[in-house]
Amino acid sequence: MFKYAIVTLLILIIYNLVMGFIYILKDKSSSKRGLASLKTRIILSLLLFILIIVGFYTDMIKPNSF
């Protein structure tokens, strides 16, 4: 379940990255869709970072050891 949440957040971040790029290319006027996509991507990235840290400290994510 935890890994699915991480993968879902990664997919949403990539989707927002692509959509923000398309918004910037297509919107020649002063549209705020590109900025909204950037805000969403930043929030999703912070959620992913927090989720990874929580998973590490609760031993849901185990680091590889040599």
Order of alpha helices (4+ residues) and beta strands (2+ residues): alpha-alpha
